[in-house]
């Protein structure tokens, strides 16, 4: 029999790496790698076991909206742990009710009530289940350049190539094209004349083939996140919403990344005054300190649910520790002027990126809102040939992975998708830190410039 010990040398970085490589399963990865061991973080920075500091230009998984170790959130979790760590979803809880009331305040006017989940996947899974329950229809329309989660249903909705790794084959999913303004469908250059970029006309055509009476919902990210930071043209979301209303189809806005101030407004739909039937979110609601997601529904849906049961539930729905962290985060954002700061810093970032574009021929497009930004890299601006192919891996992605490695060695944490670098720092990043990050990015882009024709 093995001699088990309750004492582990967890202070030893080499031991941490070995246990990570041999006993921990890392998501979306081949196993066996030995990561940097992170020992602390504060604000927009984190550091490793060697004491090297990194500026977090990604907010980790685009969820640390208020940065690392925000004192108000940390204290709220401690206080709640002292008071009540857990109580079931059917019981009353002061922090659960307070968070529900705050959600009613900050969501669009038609949204009135919220189901609290453990993350974005569970929120989207519940949303599509509710849409089918309410309408009695089965089909869900989702877009190709999308990511909606890692559960069976949400991976089926997802267009991101990761869904090919699994049997993501939930029936009833219909795909529509994306309002990718920089790369419109063949034959189009002007979004005003492109039915896909207009939204409603493209959806109408799909519904003609699919029969609108079979479609329960359209789910979309108002601004695409993981798959390239795609901002729709003005009028797009309004047109989609009008078409949904015409046929009694529910509109689900997946704001898991874009919500809670990431774009400079509470939710991305607020930029266009669109009121979805359902909004899902997670990540930035509490900067990821405790697992928490939301599915918020319209007053009409809430009233319907007075007579019909909600088709879903979780042991940890509305977990008190999570709700306490959510309350603290929203209060902090309200009182610290976070949305206004994110708007101002986002404008500064994009202005600096346009300045960098004058120097770096590899920058083909700059897009975003608030602190939700991306730069698309090309080999040739005239032809718009991507720096690397779509969903490139391994050697095909080498220019992008080389840039990520260079930036990390310089103390800047970046990430990419295909040929797009995502730039999503904490919403409360200082102007000094923003400038530092952009200076490192400037040097990093020299790697891409070498690939330009």
N, C-alpha and C positions, 0 to 999 in steps of 0.2 A: 504494500500500500504506500502511496506517495506520502511524504512527510510535508503536510501543508503548513504554511506559516501565515499568520495574520499580519506580519510586518513586511511591507514592500518598500524598496528604495525609490519611492516616487519622486524624491528630490533629484535623482540622477537622470539627466537628459537621455543618456544612452539606454537606460532601462525603459524609459517612456517610449523611445523610438522602437525598441525591440518588441514591447508589448503591443504597440500600434501595428507593427508589421505582421506579427504572428497571431494576435488574438482579437483584433478589432477589425470589423468589416467597414471599409470606407465607401460611402455612397458614390455611385456612377464611376467606379474606378477599378482597374486591376489591382489586386491586393499585393502586399509585401513591401510597399514603399515606406521609407523612413522620413517622416516630415520634420520641418522645423518645429522645435518645441517652444511654444509661446508661454511665457511666464507672467505676463502682465500687460495692462493696457490702460490708457487714460485719454479721454477726449478723442482726437482724430489719430492717435498713435497707438501702436502695440509694439512689444519687444520680445526677443527670444532669449533662450537660455545663455547665449553668449553676450547678452546686453545690447545687441544690435537693434536699433529702432526703425520702425517702418511707418510711413504715412499711409493711412488706410484710405485710398482713393476709390475703394469699392464698398465701404461700409460693410465689410465682410460679404455676406450674401445679399447685399442691398437691403439690409434690415437694421443696421445700427444707425438709425436716422438721427439719434441724439448722441452719437458717438459711444465710446466705451466708458463704462463705470459712472454714468451720470448719477450724481449723489442723490437726487430726489427719487429716482427709480430704485436704486439700491436700498435706500432707507425704507421705502414703502414695502419692499419685499421682506426686509427684516422685521418691520413692525407687524405685518400681516402674519408672518410665521410665528411670532410671539402670541398673537391673538387667536388665530384659527387657520390651521394649515389646509384643511380640506373639509368640505361638506358637500353632499350630493347635489346634483343639478336641480332636483325638485324642491330643495329647501331654500328658504330666503337667506340672502347674504347681502350685507350692506354694500360691500365693494362691487358685487355683481350688479346690483341695482343701480349704483352710482355710475358704473361704466355704461350700462344700458342707457341711462339718461344722457350721458355725455355723447354717446353715439347718435342719439336722437337729435342733439344740438348740431353736430358737425356734418352729418350726412345731408344730401339733398332734401328739399322740403317734403317730397313725397315718401321718403323713407322714415319708418317709425319704430321698428323693433329689430332686435339683433339676437341671433343664435351664436354663442361663443364656442369655438372649436379649439383644437390643438394646433392648427396651422392652416395654410392656404389650401392644401390638397383636400383636407376634410371639409373646408368651407365650400369649395367648388363641387365636391362630391354631393354634399347635401343640397346645393343649389340646383343641380341638374335633376336630382331625385324629386325635389319639390316642384320644379317646373313640369315634369312629367305627371306628377300626382295632381297638380292643379288643372292642367289642360287636358289630361287624358290622352295626350299625343306622345309619340315615342322619339321622333328625330330631334337631334340637336345639331345646329350649324356652328362650326368652329373654323378658325382660320389656319392656314398652313404655317405661317411664321408665328408660332404661339407656344407657350408652355403654361399648363394649367395644374400640374401636380404629378406625383409619383404613385398614386393609387391606381387600381385597375381602370376605374372609370375616367379619372382625370388624365391618365396617360393616353387613353383612347381619344380624348378631346385634343390632346397635344399634337401639334404638327412638328415640333422640334424632333430632329433625327433620333434622339434618345428613345423615342417610342418604338423604334425598330429593334431595340435590344430586348424587348419583352413581348409577350402575347397581349398587346394592348388592342383587343379586338371586341370591345363592347359594341353591340349592334346599334345602328341608328345614327351614326355620325356622318355628317355631310360636310365637306370642306368648301370654303370660299377663299378667294385670293385676297391679298392684303393691300392696303393703301400705301404702298412702298413708293413714295413720290420720286425718290432718286432712281428707282428702277421700275418704271411702270411696265405693264404688259406690252408685248411686242406691238409696235406700230403706234404707240402713244408717247408723247412728250409733254403734253399739257394736261395737268390733272383736271382742269375744268371740262375737258372733252373726253375724259376716260371714265367709263362706267364703273370700273373697279374703285378708282379714287373717289368717285362721287358717292359710292356706298349703296344707296337705295336701288339704282338701276341694276347693278350686279346681283344684289340679293333678290330682286324681283325675277330675274331670269332663272336663278337657281330654284326659286319657289315654283316657277312655272313647270319645271321638270319634276320637282319632288312632291308637289301637291302641298300647298300651305296648310291644309287641314291635318297634315301629319306631323308638322313641325311644332315642337313644344317651346323651343328657345333658341336664341342666338347668343353665344357666349364669346366675348372678345376682351382683349386688353385694350383699354382706351388709348394708351401709348404702349406699344410692344416693348417689353423689357429685355429678357434674356436674348431674344432673337434679333437684336440689332437696334434698339431704341428708335422705333419707327413712330413718328408723330403724324397723325392723319391731317389732311387738309381741312380747313374750316368748312363746316357744313357736312362733313362725312358722318359723324356720329348722329347729328340731327336727322339726316336722311335715313340712316339705319333704323333709328327709333321710330320714325314716322311709318316706315314700311312694316315694322313689327306690329305697331298698333293697328295698322290696316287689316292685318290677318289674325289678330288675337295671339300673337307670338310674344313670349316674354323676352326681355332684353336683360342679360346678365353681364354686368361689368366686372371683370376680374381685375381688381386693383391691389392684388397681393404685393406687387412691387411699387406701383405708382401711387398708392394711397398714403395717407397720413403725412402730407406735406412734402413728399418727394419731388413733386412738380411745382412747388410753391403755393399750392392750394391744398385743402384737405384731401380732395380727390381729383383725379385728372379730369373726370367728366365735368367738373365745375368750370373748367376753362371754356366750355362750350354750352354751359347751362342745360345739359342733358340730364334727364331724370330716369335712370334705369329702373326696372322692376325689382332687381336684386343687385346688391353690391357685395362682392366678397373681398376680403382683405386679410392681412396678417403682417408679418415682418415688422414694418415700421410702427405698428400700433404701440409697441413697448420696446422698440429697438432690439427685439429678439432675446431679451434677458430671461424670459420664461416662455415656453411654447404657448402661443395664443393666436387664434384666427377668428374671423367674423364672417357671418352671413347675415346681411341686413336686408330687410324686405320692405316693400311698400305698405302703406296703410291698407290698401285693398287686399293684399295677400295676408296681412296680419288678421284682418277681419274674417277672411275666409278660414283661416286656421283656428278661429274660435269654434268652428263647427267640424273641422276635419283635423286629425292629428298630424303633427309635424312628422314626416317620414324619415326620422333619423335621430340618433342620440349617441352620446359618448360618456363614458364614466367620468372623464375629466372636463366635460363641457362646463364652462364658466368656473374653472378652478380658481379658488380665492386668491392664491398667490399670483396667478396670471392676471386676474382682474385688478388686483391692487397695483401691479406694475403698469397696467394699461391706464388706469386712472391717473397715476403719477406722471406718466409720459404725456398724456394729453394736457393735463394741467400745466406741466412745464412748458409745452409748446405754446399754449395760450398766453402764459405769463412772461415768457422770455422772447416773444416776438420771432419765433422760429420760422414761420412761413414767410414773413417779410425778409428775413435774413437770407433764407434759401433762394428767394426770388432775386435779391440783389447779387448774391454770390454767383448764381447761375448766369445772370446777365454778364457779370465780369468774366466768368469762365469762357462763355461763348465768344465774347469780344477778343479775349486773348487767343482763343483757338483760331479765330479768323486771322489774327496777326500771324500766328504760326503757319497758317496755310500759305501766306505770302512767301515763306521761307522753305516750306517742305512740299515738294510736288506730289508726295504720296498721299496727301490729304485730299480726298475727293469730295467728301460731304461732311458737314457739321450739323448736328440736329439735337434737339432736346428742349425741355422746359424745366425751369427751376434747377435742381441738382440731379437731374435725370438726363444725362447727355452722352453722346457717342460721336466718334469720328470714324468715318468709313475710309479705308485705305485702298488705293488703287495703284496699278502699274502705269496707267496712262489716263490723264484727266479727260482727254478728248474721247477716247473709246470707253472709258469707265471700266476697263478690265480690272477685276478684283485683284488685290495683292495676293490672295490665296483663294483657292476654289471654295465653293459653298461647303460648309461642314467639314473642312479639311482636317485631316489627322496626320500624325507622324511627320514624315519628311515633307509632305505637302504643306503643312502648317508651319514649317520651320521659321520663316520670317516673323510670324506673329509670336511664336513661342520664344524665339531669340529676344524679342523686345520685352516680353514679360520677365525673362530671366535677367536681362540687363537692368530693367527698372527696379526689380526686387533687390539686386545687388547694390543699387544706388539708394535704396531705402524707400522705394515707392511701390505699394501693392496695387497692381492693375489686373484686369482680366479681359478676355476677348471672346468673341463669338464670330466664327468665320473670319471676315476681314474687318470687323468692327471692334474698336477698343471702347469699352464702356467706362464712363467717368461719372461715378456716383458717390462722392464723398459724403460724410455726415452733413446734415443740413445746417448744423451750427459750427461748421469749420471756420476758423479765423481767416481773415484775408491774407495774413502772413503765411499760414500753412497752405492755403490755396496757391499762392504764388510759388512756394517751394515745390509743390507737386508739379505745377506746369513747367517749371524750369527743368525738372528731371525728365518730364515728358518730351520737352524740346530736344534734349540730347538723345532720348530713346528713339525718336522718329527718324534719326539719321540712318538707322538700320533699315527702315522701310524705304527711304529715299534711294538706297543703293539698288533696289529692285526696279526702279522706275525706268521706263523706256525714254 
